[in-house]
Amino acid sequence: MAVMQAQLSTDLLIAGARDVFETMVFMAVEPATDERRIQGPATQGIVSFIGPIKGCLTVRFSDACAAEVAANMLGLSRPNLLSPEMLDDAVGEIANMVMGTVKTAADMFGAVQISTPSIVHGRRLSHELSGRPNRIDAVVMIDDRYPAELSLLWRERFESA
């Protein structure tokens, strides 16, 4: 497990998000310099994976941030032009692309299968993995306006819970 831990880091998670946001969403992503957290209603995209390891990657945005991200990604001039389905599809695709970027960068993900994204709306959203998973969390700022939270949880597939 120590080798896997060395391959994954907060920096890798942030770099994956930065790559996706710069190329697909046209918004800047930088590490948060303080412990800002999302306040109020949020939208969370979750992608699970299974193989030699299993776990999930989560991206969490305030609802206002999710709307801005989705509008930019879809080339819309205003977030109020989004349907709820368009917003969910965009957030799910962001989670999927960040997972794909992290998977490509970290050898430990070589043989994992990735699920289709799930979307959750609510307040104080979180996610867990049974057993004692490894966990990497990062808080980033999107376009210096919105905090977003990234989490990656994983454990060896056949490790007892």
Biotite code that builds the C-alpha atoms (Angstrom):
import biotite.structure as struc

atoms = struc.array([
    struc.Atom([0.000, 0.000, 0.000], chain_id="A", res_id=1, res_name="MET", atom_name="CA", element="C"),
    struc.Atom([2.922, 2.369, 0.621], chain_id="A", res_id=2, res_name="ALA", atom_name="CA", element="C"),
    struc.Atom([3.795, 2.404, -3.090], chain_id="A", res_id=3, res_name="VAL", atom_name="CA", element="C"),
    struc.Atom([0.228, 3.351, -3.984], chain_id="A", res_id=4, res_name="MET", atom_name="CA", element="C"),
    struc.Atom([0.227, 6.118, -1.390], chain_id="A", res_id=5, res_name="GLN", atom_name="CA", element="C"),
    struc.Atom([3.418, 7.549, -2.901], chain_id="A", res_id=6, res_name="ALA", atom_name="CA", element="C"),
    struc.Atom([1.820, 7.655, -6.350], chain_id="A", res_id=7, res_name="GLN", atom_name="CA", element="C"),
    struc.Atom([-1.245, 9.540, -5.207], chain_id="A", res_id=8, res_name="LEU", atom_name="CA", element="C"),
    struc.Atom([-1.205, 12.926, -3.578], chain_id="A", res_id=9, res_name="SER", atom_name="CA", element="C"),
    struc.Atom([-3.257, 16.042, -3.167], chain_id="A", res_id=10, res_name="THR", atom_name="CA", element="C"),
    struc.Atom([-1.070, 17.582, -5.880], chain_id="A", res_id=11, res_name="ASP", atom_name="CA", element="C"),
    struc.Atom([-2.018, 14.814, -8.333], chain_id="A", res_id=12, res_name="LEU", atom_name="CA", element="C"),
    struc.Atom([-5.719, 15.272, -7.563], chain_id="A", res_id=13, res_name="LEU", atom_name="CA", element="C"),
    struc.Atom([-5.476, 19.044, -8.055], chain_id="A", res_id=14, res_name="ILE", atom_name="CA", element="C"),
    struc.Atom([-3.433, 18.607, -11.246], chain_id="A", res_id=15, res_name="ALA", atom_name="CA", element="C"),
    struc.Atom([-6.132, 16.288, -12.629], chain_id="A", res_id=16, res_name="GLY", atom_name="CA", element="C"),
    struc.Atom([-8.838, 18.850, -11.879], chain_id="A", res_id=17, res_name="ALA", atom_name="CA", element="C"),
    struc.Atom([-6.714, 21.681, -13.292], chain_id="A", res_id=18, res_name="ARG", atom_name="CA", element="C"),
    struc.Atom([-6.151, 19.775, -16.538], chain_id="A", res_id=19, res_name="ASP", atom_name="CA", element="C"),
    struc.Atom([-9.874, 19.106, -16.995], chain_id="A", res_id=20, res_name="VAL", atom_name="CA", element="C"),
    struc.Atom([-10.947, 22.627, -16.098], chain_id="A", res_id=21, res_name="PHE", atom_name="CA", element="C"),
    struc.Atom([-8.379, 24.348, -18.299], chain_id="A", res_id=22, res_name="GLU", atom_name="CA", element="C"),
    struc.Atom([-9.147, 22.248, -21.368], chain_id="A", res_id=23, res_name="THR", atom_name="CA", element="C"),
    struc.Atom([-12.886, 21.566, -21.066], chain_id="A", res_id=24, res_name="MET", atom_name="CA", element="C"),
    struc.Atom([-14.393, 24.214, -18.808], chain_id="A", res_id=25, res_name="VAL", atom_name="CA", element="C"),
    struc.Atom([-12.083, 27.179, -19.456], chain_id="A", res_id=26, res_name="PHE", atom_name="CA", element="C"),
    struc.Atom([-11.860, 28.077, -15.776], chain_id="A", res_id=27, res_name="MET", atom_name="CA", element="C"),
    struc.Atom([-8.797, 28.263, -13.537], chain_id="A", res_id=28, res_name="ALA", atom_name="CA", element="C"),
    struc.Atom([-8.288, 25.831, -10.647], chain_id="A", res_id=29, res_name="VAL", atom_name="CA", element="C"),
    struc.Atom([-5.845, 26.620, -7.850], chain_id="A", res_id=30, res_name="GLU", atom_name="CA", element="C"),
    struc.Atom([-5.325, 25.105, -4.405], chain_id="A", res_id=31, res_name="PRO", atom_name="CA", element="C"),
    struc.Atom([-7.295, 26.972, -1.745], chain_id="A", res_id=32, res_name="ALA", atom_name="CA", element="C"),
    struc.Atom([-5.037, 28.981, 0.533], chain_id="A", res_id=33, res_name="THR", atom_name="CA", element="C"),
    struc.Atom([-7.425, 28.693, 3.450], chain_id="A", res_id=34, res_name="ASP", atom_name="CA", element="C"),
    struc.Atom([-9.863, 26.103, 4.716], chain_id="A", res_id=35, res_name="GLU", atom_name="CA", element="C"),
    struc.Atom([-12.875, 27.365, 2.809], chain_id="A", res_id=36, res_name="ARG", atom_name="CA", element="C"),
    struc.Atom([-15.685, 24.903, 2.531], chain_id="A", res_id=37, res_name="ARG", atom_name="CA", element="C"),
    struc.Atom([-18.865, 24.888, 0.537], chain_id="A", res_id=38, res_name="ILE", atom_name="CA", element="C"),
    struc.Atom([-21.722, 26.533, 2.378], chain_id="A", res_id=39, res_name="GLN", atom_name="CA", element="C"),
    struc.Atom([-25.361, 25.830, 1.535], chain_id="A", res_id=40, res_name="GLY", atom_name="CA", element="C"),
    struc.Atom([-26.796, 23.618, -1.196], chain_id="A", res_id=41, res_name="PRO", atom_name="CA", element="C"),
    struc.Atom([-24.260, 21.610, -3.175], chain_id="A", res_id=42, res_name="ALA", atom_name="CA", element="C"),
    struc.Atom([-24.015, 19.288, -6.144], chain_id="A", res_id=43, res_name="THR", atom_name="CA", element="C"),
    struc.Atom([-21.735, 16.262, -5.931], chain_id="A", res_id=44, res_name="GLN", atom_name="CA", element="C"),
    struc.Atom([-20.507, 14.053, -8.768], chain_id="A", res_id=45, res_name="GLY", atom_name="CA", element="C"),
    struc.Atom([-19.263, 10.585, -7.790], chain_id="A", res_id=46, res_name="ILE", atom_name="CA", element="C"),
    struc.Atom([-17.399, 8.038, -9.900], chain_id="A", res_id=47, res_name="VAL", atom_name="CA", element="C"),
    struc.Atom([-16.723, 4.604, -8.406], chain_id="A", res_id=48, res_name="SER", atom_name="CA", element="C"),
    struc.Atom([-14.049, 2.196, -9.555], chain_id="A", res_id=49, res_name="PHE", atom_name="CA", element="C"),
    struc.Atom([-13.201, -1.464, -9.000], chain_id="A", res_id=50, res_name="ILE", atom_name="CA", element="C"),
    struc.Atom([-10.292, -3.700, -9.928], chain_id="A", res_id=51, res_name="GLY", atom_name="CA", element="C"),
    struc.Atom([-7.241, -4.576, -7.840], chain_id="A", res_id=52, res_name="PRO", atom_name="CA", element="C"),
    struc.Atom([-8.338, -1.569, -5.791], chain_id="A", res_id=53, res_name="ILE", atom_name="CA", element="C"),
    struc.Atom([-11.795, -0.147, -5.269], chain_id="A", res_id=54, res_name="LYS", atom_name="CA", element="C"),
    struc.Atom([-13.027, 3.258, -4.290], chain_id="A", res_id=55, res_name="GLY", atom_name="CA", element="C"),
    struc.Atom([-14.536, 6.468, -5.522], chain_id="A", res_id=56, res_name="CYS", atom_name="CA", element="C"),
    struc.Atom([-13.672, 9.959, -6.633], chain_id="A", res_id=57, res_name="LEU", atom_name="CA", element="C"),
    struc.Atom([-15.954, 12.838, -5.725], chain_id="A", res_id=58, res_name="THR", atom_name="CA", element="C"),
    struc.Atom([-16.158, 16.427, -6.921], chain_id="A", res_id=59, res_name="VAL", atom_name="CA", element="C"),
    struc.Atom([-18.385, 18.753, -4.917], chain_id="A", res_id=60, res_name="ARG", atom_name="CA", element="C"),
    struc.Atom([-19.512, 22.253, -5.938], chain_id="A", res_id=61, res_name="PHE", atom_name="CA", element="C"),
    struc.Atom([-21.876, 24.810, -4.482], chain_id="A", res_id=62, res_name="SER", atom_name="CA", element="C"),
    struc.Atom([-24.977, 24.963, -6.639], chain_id="A", res_id=63, res_name="ASP", atom_name="CA", element="C"),
    struc.Atom([-23.890, 28.376, -7.984], chain_id="A", res_id=64, res_name="ALA", atom_name="CA", element="C"),
    struc.Atom([-20.446, 27.017, -8.884], chain_id="A", res_id=65, res_name="CYS", atom_name="CA", element="C"),
    struc.Atom([-21.943, 23.903, -10.508], chain_id="A", res_id=66, res_name="ALA", atom_name="CA", element="C"),
    struc.Atom([-24.130, 26.126, -12.697], chain_id="A", res_id=67, res_name="ALA", atom_name="CA", element="C"),
    struc.Atom([-21.158, 28.293, -13.777], chain_id="A", res_id=68, res_name="GLU", atom_name="CA", element="C"),
    struc.Atom([-19.036, 25.209, -14.483], chain_id="A", res_id=69, res_name="VAL", atom_name="CA", element="C"),
    struc.Atom([-21.799, 23.528, -16.497], chain_id="A", res_id=70, res_name="ALA", atom_name="CA", element="C"),
    struc.Atom([-22.573, 26.689, -18.492], chain_id="A", res_id=71, res_name="ALA", atom_name="CA", element="C"),
    struc.Atom([-18.892, 27.150, -19.367], chain_id="A", res_id=72, res_name="ASN", atom_name="CA", element="C"),
    struc.Atom([-18.489, 23.501, -20.276], chain_id="A", res_id=73, res_name="MET", atom_name="CA", element="C"),
    struc.Atom([-21.537, 23.573, -22.531], chain_id="A", res_id=74, res_name="LEU", atom_name="CA", element="C"),
    struc.Atom([-20.728, 26.944, -24.087], chain_id="A", res_id=75, res_name="GLY", atom_name="CA", element="C"),
    struc.Atom([-23.832, 28.669, -22.735], chain_id="A", res_id=76, res_name="LEU", atom_name="CA", element="C"),
    struc.Atom([-23.792, 32.425, -22.194], chain_id="A", res_id=77, res_name="SER", atom_name="CA", element="C"),
    struc.Atom([-25.724, 32.232, -18.904], chain_id="A", res_id=78, res_name="ARG", atom_name="CA", element="C"),
    struc.Atom([-26.180, 29.511, -16.267], chain_id="A", res_id=79, res_name="PRO", atom_name="CA", element="C"),
    struc.Atom([-29.948, 30.119, -16.167], chain_id="A", res_id=80, res_name="ASN", atom_name="CA", element="C"),
    struc.Atom([-30.138, 28.521, -19.645], chain_id="A", res_id=81, res_name="LEU", atom_name="CA", element="C"),
    struc.Atom([-29.278, 25.128, -18.098], chain_id="A", res_id=82, res_name="LEU", atom_name="CA", element="C"),
    struc.Atom([-31.868, 22.457, -17.517], chain_id="A", res_id=83, res_name="SER", atom_name="CA", element="C"),
    struc.Atom([-31.415, 20.310, -14.390], chain_id="A", res_id=84, res_name="PRO", atom_name="CA", element="C"),
    struc.Atom([-30.420, 17.403, -16.650], chain_id="A", res_id=85, res_name="GLU", atom_name="CA", element="C"),
    struc.Atom([-27.752, 19.471, -18.392], chain_id="A", res_id=86, res_name="MET", atom_name="CA", element="C"),
    struc.Atom([-26.297, 20.519, -15.033], chain_id="A", res_id=87, res_name="LEU", atom_name="CA", element="C"),
    struc.Atom([-26.207, 16.930, -13.763], chain_id="A", res_id=88, res_name="ASP", atom_name="CA", element="C"),
    struc.Atom([-24.653, 15.657, -17.001], chain_id="A", res_id=89, res_name="ASP", atom_name="CA", element="C"),
    struc.Atom([-21.929, 18.321, -16.878], chain_id="A", res_id=90, res_name="ALA", atom_name="CA", element="C"),
    struc.Atom([-21.058, 17.678, -13.208], chain_id="A", res_id=91, res_name="VAL", atom_name="CA", element="C"),
    struc.Atom([-21.003, 13.930, -13.840], chain_id="A", res_id=92, res_name="GLY", atom_name="CA", element="C"),
    struc.Atom([-18.748, 14.391, -16.837], chain_id="A", res_id=93, res_name="GLU", atom_name="CA", element="C"),
    struc.Atom([-16.382, 16.581, -14.788], chain_id="A", res_id=94, res_name="ILE", atom_name="CA", element="C"),
    struc.Atom([-16.101, 13.800, -12.172], chain_id="A", res_id=95, res_name="ALA", atom_name="CA", element="C"),
    struc.Atom([-15.563, 11.237, -14.928], chain_id="A", res_id=96, res_name="ASN", atom_name="CA", element="C"),
    struc.Atom([-12.851, 13.294, -16.654], chain_id="A", res_id=97, res_name="MET", atom_name="CA", element="C"),
    struc.Atom([-11.000, 14.075, -13.403], chain_id="A", res_id=98, res_name="VAL", atom_name="CA", element="C"),
    struc.Atom([-11.051, 10.354, -12.581], chain_id="A", res_id=99, res_name="MET", atom_name="CA", element="C"),
    struc.Atom([-9.756, 9.556, -16.058], chain_id="A", res_id=100, res_name="GLY", atom_name="CA", element="C"),
    struc.Atom([-6.917, 12.043, -15.669], chain_id="A", res_id=101, res_name="THR", atom_name="CA", element="C"),
    struc.Atom([-5.942, 10.666, -12.250], chain_id="A", res_id=102, res_name="VAL", atom_name="CA", element="C"),
    struc.Atom([-6.207, 7.089, -13.540], chain_id="A", res_id=103, res_name="LYS", atom_name="CA", element="C"),
    struc.Atom([-3.876, 7.877, -16.430], chain_id="A", res_id=104, res_name="THR", atom_name="CA", element="C"),
    struc.Atom([-1.330, 9.525, -14.127], chain_id="A", res_id=105, res_name="ALA", atom_name="CA", element="C"),
    struc.Atom([-1.238, 6.826, -11.406], chain_id="A", res_id=106, res_name="ALA", atom_name="CA", element="C"),
    struc.Atom([-0.120, 3.287, -12.271], chain_id="A", res_id=107, res_name="ASP", atom_name="CA", element="C"),
    struc.Atom([-2.230, 1.758, -9.505], chain_id="A", res_id=108, res_name="MET", atom_name="CA", element="C"),
    struc.Atom([-5.400, 2.365, -11.528], chain_id="A", res_id=109, res_name="PHE", atom_name="CA", element="C"),
    struc.Atom([-4.253, 0.393, -14.569], chain_id="A", res_id=110, res_name="GLY", atom_name="CA", element="C"),
    struc.Atom([-6.865, -2.367, -14.496], chain_id="A", res_id=111, res_name="ALA", atom_name="CA", element="C"),
    struc.Atom([-9.777, -0.660, -12.760], chain_id="A", res_id=112, res_name="VAL", atom_name="CA", element="C"),
    struc.Atom([-13.224, -0.336, -14.274], chain_id="A", res_id=113, res_name="GLN", atom_name="CA", element="C"),
    struc.Atom([-14.929, 3.012, -13.792], chain_id="A", res_id=114, res_name="ILE", atom_name="CA", element="C"),
    struc.Atom([-18.659, 3.429, -13.193], chain_id="A", res_id=115, res_name="SER", atom_name="CA", element="C"),
    struc.Atom([-20.922, 5.933, -14.819], chain_id="A", res_id=116, res_name="THR", atom_name="CA", element="C"),
    struc.Atom([-21.155, 9.063, -12.650], chain_id="A", res_id=117, res_name="PRO", atom_name="CA", element="C"),
    struc.Atom([-23.791, 9.514, -9.973], chain_id="A", res_id=118, res_name="SER", atom_name="CA", element="C"),
    struc.Atom([-25.070, 12.945, -8.959], chain_id="A", res_id=119, res_name="ILE", atom_name="CA", element="C"),
    struc.Atom([-26.321, 13.960, -5.519], chain_id="A", res_id=120, res_name="VAL", atom_name="CA", element="C"),
    struc.Atom([-27.845, 17.301, -4.501], chain_id="A", res_id=121, res_name="HIS", atom_name="CA", element="C"),
    struc.Atom([-28.136, 18.455, -0.901], chain_id="A", res_id=122, res_name="GLY", atom_name="CA", element="C"),
    struc.Atom([-26.427, 20.061, 2.069], chain_id="A", res_id=123, res_name="ARG", atom_name="CA", element="C"),
    struc.Atom([-23.393, 18.825, 4.005], chain_id="A", res_id=124, res_name="ARG", atom_name="CA", element="C"),
    struc.Atom([-22.730, 16.118, 1.425], chain_id="A", res_id=125, res_name="LEU", atom_name="CA", element="C"),
    struc.Atom([-20.038, 13.551, 2.105], chain_id="A", res_id=126, res_name="SER", atom_name="CA", element="C"),
    struc.Atom([-19.103, 10.036, 1.077], chain_id="A", res_id=127, res_name="HIS", atom_name="CA", element="C"),
    struc.Atom([-17.485, 7.065, 2.764], chain_id="A", res_id=128, res_name="GLU", atom_name="CA", element="C"),
    struc.Atom([-15.970, 3.711, 1.874], chain_id="A", res_id=129, res_name="LEU", atom_name="CA", element="C"),
    struc.Atom([-16.228, 0.710, 4.204], chain_id="A", res_id=130, res_name="SER", atom_name="CA", element="C"),
    struc.Atom([-13.184, -0.561, 6.023], chain_id="A", res_id=131, res_name="GLY", atom_name="CA", element="C"),
    struc.Atom([-10.177, 1.663, 6.468], chain_id="A", res_id=132, res_name="ARG", atom_name="CA", element="C"),
    struc.Atom([-9.735, 3.369, 3.123], chain_id="A", res_id=133, res_name="PRO", atom_name="CA", element="C"),
    struc.Atom([-6.909, 5.591, 2.039], chain_id="A", res_id=134, res_name="ASN", atom_name="CA", element="C"),
    struc.Atom([-8.167, 9.105, 1.495], chain_id="A", res_id=135, res_name="ARG", atom_name="CA", element="C"),
    struc.Atom([-6.946, 12.225, -0.269], chain_id="A", res_id=136, res_name="ILE", atom_name="CA", element="C"),
    struc.Atom([-8.942, 15.439, 0.011], chain_id="A", res_id=137, res_name="ASP", atom_name="CA", element="C"),
    struc.Atom([-8.306, 18.770, -1.677], chain_id="A", res_id=138, res_name="ALA", atom_name="CA", element="C"),
    struc.Atom([-10.081, 22.098, -1.563], chain_id="A", res_id=139, res_name="VAL", atom_name="CA", element="C"),
    struc.Atom([-9.550, 24.249, -4.637], chain_id="A", res_id=140, res_name="VAL", atom_name="CA", element="C"),
    struc.Atom([-10.726, 27.635, -5.808], chain_id="A", res_id=141, res_name="MET", atom_name="CA", element="C"),
    struc.Atom([-12.370, 27.841, -9.217], chain_id="A", res_id=142, res_name="ILE", atom_name="CA", element="C"),
    struc.Atom([-11.729, 31.142, -10.980], chain_id="A", res_id=143, res_name="ASP", atom_name="CA", element="C"),
    struc.Atom([-10.787, 32.600, -7.579], chain_id="A", res_id=144, res_name="ASP", atom_name="CA", element="C"),
    struc.Atom([-14.520, 32.769, -6.719], chain_id="A", res_id=145, res_name="ARG", atom_name="CA", element="C"),
    struc.Atom([-15.833, 29.362, -5.744], chain_id="A", res_id=146, res_name="TYR", atom_name="CA", element="C"),
    struc.Atom([-14.443, 26.715, -3.415], chain_id="A", res_id=147, res_name="PRO", atom_name="CA", element="C"),
    struc.Atom([-14.763, 23.155, -4.700], chain_id="A", res_id=148, res_name="ALA", atom_name="CA", element="C"),
    struc.Atom([-13.928, 19.940, -2.876], chain_id="A", res_id=149, res_name="GLU", atom_name="CA", element="C"),
    struc.Atom([-12.231, 16.898, -4.386], chain_id="A", res_id=150, res_name="LEU", atom_name="CA", element="C"),
    struc.Atom([-11.941, 13.535, -2.624], chain_id="A", res_id=151, res_name="SER", atom_name="CA", element="C"),
    struc.Atom([-10.421, 10.208, -3.578], chain_id="A", res_id=152, res_name="LEU", atom_name="CA", element="C"),
    struc.Atom([-11.004, 7.151, -1.404], chain_id="A", res_id=153, res_name="LEU", atom_name="CA", element="C"),
    struc.Atom([-9.614, 3.689, -2.142], chain_id="A", res_id=154, res_name="TRP", atom_name="CA", element="C"),
    struc.Atom([-8.544, 0.407, -0.641], chain_id="A", res_id=155, res_name="ARG", atom_name="CA", element="C"),
    struc.Atom([-7.318, -2.912, -1.891], chain_id="A", res_id=156, res_name="GLU", atom_name="CA", element="C"),
    struc.Atom([-10.256, -4.814, -3.313], chain_id="A", res_id=157, res_name="ARG", atom_name="CA", element="C"),
    struc.Atom([-9.876, -7.945, -1.233], chain_id="A", res_id=158, res_name="PHE", atom_name="CA", element="C"),
    struc.Atom([-8.974, -6.198, 2.002], chain_id="A", res_id=159, res_name="GLU", atom_name="CA", element="C"),
    struc.Atom([-11.447, -7.146, 4.708], chain_id="A", res_id=160, res_name="SER", atom_name="CA", element="C"),
    struc.Atom([-13.900, -4.436, 5.696], chain_id="A", res_id=161, res_name="ALA", atom_name="CA", element="C"),
])
